[in-house]
Amino acid sequence: DGNIVMDSEEESIGMGLPEEVQDEEGILTNDGTVIYGATQDVSVAVQVGEEELGGTTCEFTRALVTIDNADAPKEYSFKFDLPEGYKLITDKEY
């Protein structure tokens, strides 16, 4: 439905896909990446995983935007539904 939801026992975090691929059905690849808009001028690949950072195991979701055409938009918006008190930070801030 155009939203990626990350659930745990404590909370739920939502990430909306850019409008350019919102209505596209995702294609699941062999490595677990889901690709939206694969037949368009732009596609968004969503990956989930775990990574060790400073002795702590962190779960992550990342989105990779691939622009295949010079005429495609150059800016894409992702909307986030975060629990109260949460905020987005960069890996440098972490």
Buried (B, 14 or more C-beta within 10 A) or exposed (E): EBEBEEEEEEEEBBBBBBEBBBEBEBBEEEEEBBBBBBEBBBBBBBBEEEEEEEEEEEEEEEBEBEBEEEEBBEEBEEEEEEEEEEEEEEEEEE
